[in-house]
């Protein structure tokens, strides 16, 4: 009961690489869309934090300008 030995041809290797590349492309697309979503959420969060902190600082250091006519 011996199994016949089959030689691996360059076509076999190439087809396997193409199969693996297709799987990698699918995973890459999924990760890229997730990363873009997370990146957009982080940017929006940073802009909101900067806005709130800037507004708070502006309330504490409000400048009053008095205009007098001479």
PyMOL commands that place a pseudoatom at each C-alpha (Angstrom):
pseudoatom trace, name=CA, resn=UNK, resi=1, chain=A, elem=C, hetatm=0, pos=[0.000, 0.000, 0.000]
pseudoatom trace, name=CA, resn=UNK, resi=2, chain=A, elem=C, hetatm=0, pos=[2.415, 2.624, -1.091]
pseudoatom trace, name=CA, resn=UNK, resi=3, chain=A, elem=C, hetatm=0, pos=[1.229, 6.035, -2.130]
pseudoatom trace, name=CA, resn=UNK, resi=4, chain=A, elem=C, hetatm=0, pos=[2.451, 7.091, -5.562]
pseudoatom trace, name=CA, resn=UNK, resi=5, chain=A, elem=C, hetatm=0, pos=[4.965, 9.931, -5.356]
pseudoatom trace, name=CA, resn=UNK, resi=6, chain=A, elem=C, hetatm=0, pos=[3.875, 12.961, -7.317]
pseudoatom trace, name=CA, resn=UNK, resi=7, chain=A, elem=C, hetatm=0, pos=[6.343, 15.665, -8.238]
pseudoatom trace, name=CA, resn=UNK, resi=8, chain=A, elem=C, hetatm=0, pos=[5.465, 19.247, -7.369]
pseudoatom trace, name=CA, resn=UNK, resi=9, chain=A, elem=C, hetatm=0, pos=[5.456, 21.376, -10.472]
pseudoatom trace, name=CA, resn=UNK, resi=10, chain=A, elem=C, hetatm=0, pos=[5.916, 25.127, -10.691]
pseudoatom trace, name=CA, resn=UNK, resi=11, chain=A, elem=C, hetatm=0, pos=[2.255, 25.372, -11.697]
pseudoatom trace, name=CA, resn=UNK, resi=12, chain=A, elem=C, hetatm=0, pos=[1.239, 23.716, -8.424]
pseudoatom trace, name=CA, resn=UNK, resi=13, chain=A, elem=C, hetatm=0, pos=[3.301, 26.188, -6.424]
pseudoatom trace, name=CA, resn=UNK, resi=14, chain=A, elem=C, hetatm=0, pos=[1.980, 29.145, -8.385]
pseudoatom trace, name=CA, resn=UNK, resi=15, chain=A, elem=C, hetatm=0, pos=[-1.658, 28.083, -7.952]
pseudoatom trace, name=CA, resn=UNK, resi=16, chain=A, elem=C, hetatm=0, pos=[-1.161, 27.667, -4.200]
pseudoatom trace, name=CA, resn=UNK, resi=17, chain=A, elem=C, hetatm=0, pos=[0.448, 31.111, -3.934]
pseudoatom trace, name=CA, resn=UNK, resi=18, chain=A, elem=C, hetatm=0, pos=[-2.453, 32.654, -5.849]
pseudoatom trace, name=CA, resn=UNK, resi=19, chain=A, elem=C, hetatm=0, pos=[-4.908, 30.941, -3.504]
pseudoatom trace, name=CA, resn=UNK, resi=20, chain=A, elem=C, hetatm=0, pos=[-3.084, 32.276, -0.456]
pseudoatom trace, name=CA, resn=UNK, resi=21, chain=A, elem=C, hetatm=0, pos=[-2.836, 35.746, -1.986]
pseudoatom trace, name=CA, resn=UNK, resi=22, chain=A, elem=C, hetatm=0, pos=[-6.609, 35.798, -2.499]
pseudoatom trace, name=CA, resn=UNK, resi=23, chain=A, elem=C, hetatm=0, pos=[-7.164, 35.011, 1.191]
pseudoatom trace, name=CA, resn=UNK, resi=24, chain=A, elem=C, hetatm=0, pos=[-4.690, 37.700, 2.232]
pseudoatom trace, name=CA, resn=UNK, resi=25, chain=A, elem=C, hetatm=0, pos=[-6.418, 40.272, 0.020]
pseudoatom trace, name=CA, resn=UNK, resi=26, chain=A, elem=C, hetatm=0, pos=[-9.792, 39.556, 1.640]
pseudoatom trace, name=CA, resn=UNK, resi=27, chain=A, elem=C, hetatm=0, pos=[-8.373, 39.889, 5.147]
pseudoatom trace, name=CA, resn=UNK, resi=28, chain=A, elem=C, hetatm=0, pos=[-6.490, 43.059, 4.188]
pseudoatom trace, name=CA, resn=UNK, resi=29, chain=A, elem=C, hetatm=0, pos=[-9.659, 44.692, 2.842]
pseudoatom trace, name=CA, resn=UNK, resi=30, chain=A, elem=C, hetatm=0, pos=[-11.549, 43.854, 6.033]
pseudoatom trace, name=CA, resn=UNK, resi=31, chain=A, elem=C, hetatm=0, pos=[-8.796, 45.247, 8.254]
pseudoatom trace, name=CA, resn=UNK, resi=32, chain=A, elem=C, hetatm=0, pos=[-8.445, 48.371, 6.111]
pseudoatom trace, name=CA, resn=UNK, resi=33, chain=A, elem=C, hetatm=0, pos=[-12.151, 49.227, 6.410]
pseudoatom trace, name=CA, resn=UNK, resi=34, chain=A, elem=C, hetatm=0, pos=[-12.000, 48.651, 10.173]
pseudoatom trace, name=CA, resn=UNK, resi=35, chain=A, elem=C, hetatm=0, pos=[-8.885, 50.830, 10.494]
pseudoatom trace, name=CA, resn=UNK, resi=36, chain=A, elem=C, hetatm=0, pos=[-10.479, 53.660, 8.512]
pseudoatom trace, name=CA, resn=UNK, resi=37, chain=A, elem=C, hetatm=0, pos=[-13.552, 53.561, 10.761]
pseudoatom trace, name=CA, resn=UNK, resi=38, chain=A, elem=C, hetatm=0, pos=[-11.465, 53.578, 13.939]
pseudoatom trace, name=CA, resn=UNK, resi=39, chain=A, elem=C, hetatm=0, pos=[-9.226, 56.345, 12.590]
pseudoatom trace, name=CA, resn=UNK, resi=40, chain=A, elem=C, hetatm=0, pos=[-12.201, 58.544, 11.734]
pseudoatom trace, name=CA, resn=UNK, resi=41, chain=A, elem=C, hetatm=0, pos=[-13.662, 58.010, 15.213]
pseudoatom trace, name=CA, resn=UNK, resi=42, chain=A, elem=C, hetatm=0, pos=[-10.337, 58.946, 16.844]
pseudoatom trace, name=CA, resn=UNK, resi=43, chain=A, elem=C, hetatm=0, pos=[-10.047, 62.116, 14.754]
pseudoatom trace, name=CA, resn=UNK, resi=44, chain=A, elem=C, hetatm=0, pos=[-13.612, 63.171, 15.606]
pseudoatom trace, name=CA, resn=UNK, resi=45, chain=A, elem=C, hetatm=0, pos=[-12.929, 62.468, 19.295]
pseudoatom trace, name=CA, resn=UNK, resi=46, chain=A, elem=C, hetatm=0, pos=[-9.748, 64.552, 19.274]
pseudoatom trace, name=CA, resn=UNK, resi=47, chain=A, elem=C, hetatm=0, pos=[-11.499, 67.463, 17.573]
pseudoatom trace, name=CA, resn=UNK, resi=48, chain=A, elem=C, hetatm=0, pos=[-14.301, 67.359, 20.158]
pseudoatom trace, name=CA, resn=UNK, resi=49, chain=A, elem=C, hetatm=0, pos=[-11.847, 67.227, 23.071]
pseudoatom trace, name=CA, resn=UNK, resi=50, chain=A, elem=C, hetatm=0, pos=[-9.874, 70.173, 21.647]
pseudoatom trace, name=CA, resn=UNK, resi=51, chain=A, elem=C, hetatm=0, pos=[-13.089, 72.136, 21.177]
pseudoatom trace, name=CA, resn=UNK, resi=52, chain=A, elem=C, hetatm=0, pos=[-14.306, 71.485, 24.729]
pseudoatom trace, name=CA, resn=UNK, resi=53, chain=A, elem=C, hetatm=0, pos=[-10.927, 72.261, 26.303]
pseudoatom trace, name=CA, resn=UNK, resi=54, chain=A, elem=C, hetatm=0, pos=[-10.516, 75.422, 24.239]
pseudoatom trace, name=CA, resn=UNK, resi=55, chain=A, elem=C, hetatm=0, pos=[-13.979, 76.591, 25.133]
pseudoatom trace, name=CA, resn=UNK, resi=56, chain=A, elem=C, hetatm=0, pos=[-13.390, 75.940, 28.818]
pseudoatom trace, name=CA, resn=UNK, resi=57, chain=A, elem=C, hetatm=0, pos=[-10.080, 77.800, 28.775]
pseudoatom trace, name=CA, resn=UNK, resi=58, chain=A, elem=C, hetatm=0, pos=[-11.728, 80.697, 26.988]
pseudoatom trace, name=CA, resn=UNK, resi=59, chain=A, elem=C, hetatm=0, pos=[-14.328, 81.003, 29.732]
pseudoatom trace, name=CA, resn=UNK, resi=60, chain=A, elem=C, hetatm=0, pos=[-11.661, 81.116, 32.446]
pseudoatom trace, name=CA, resn=UNK, resi=61, chain=A, elem=C, hetatm=0, pos=[-9.456, 83.692, 30.738]
pseudoatom trace, name=CA, resn=UNK, resi=62, chain=A, elem=C, hetatm=0, pos=[-12.067, 85.986, 29.329]
pseudoatom trace, name=CA, resn=UNK, resi=63, chain=A, elem=C, hetatm=0, pos=[-10.756, 89.473, 28.588]
pseudoatom trace, name=CA, resn=UNK, resi=64, chain=A, elem=C, hetatm=0, pos=[-12.900, 92.517, 29.264]
pseudoatom trace, name=CA, resn=UNK, resi=65, chain=A, elem=C, hetatm=0, pos=[-12.170, 95.518, 27.112]
pseudoatom trace, name=CA, resn=UNK, resi=66, chain=A, elem=C, hetatm=0, pos=[-13.411, 98.883, 28.333]
pseudoatom trace, name=CA, resn=UNK, resi=67, chain=A, elem=C, hetatm=0, pos=[-13.704, 101.645, 25.769]
pseudoatom trace, name=CA, resn=UNK, resi=68, chain=A, elem=C, hetatm=0, pos=[-13.656, 105.260, 26.988]
pseudoatom trace, name=CA, resn=UNK, resi=69, chain=A, elem=C, hetatm=0, pos=[-14.118, 108.387, 24.977]
pseudoatom trace, name=CA, resn=UNK, resi=70, chain=A, elem=C, hetatm=0, pos=[-11.785, 111.218, 25.812]
for i in range(1, 70): cmd.bond("trace and resi %d" % i, "trace and resi %d" % (i + 1))
show_as sticks, trace
zoom trace
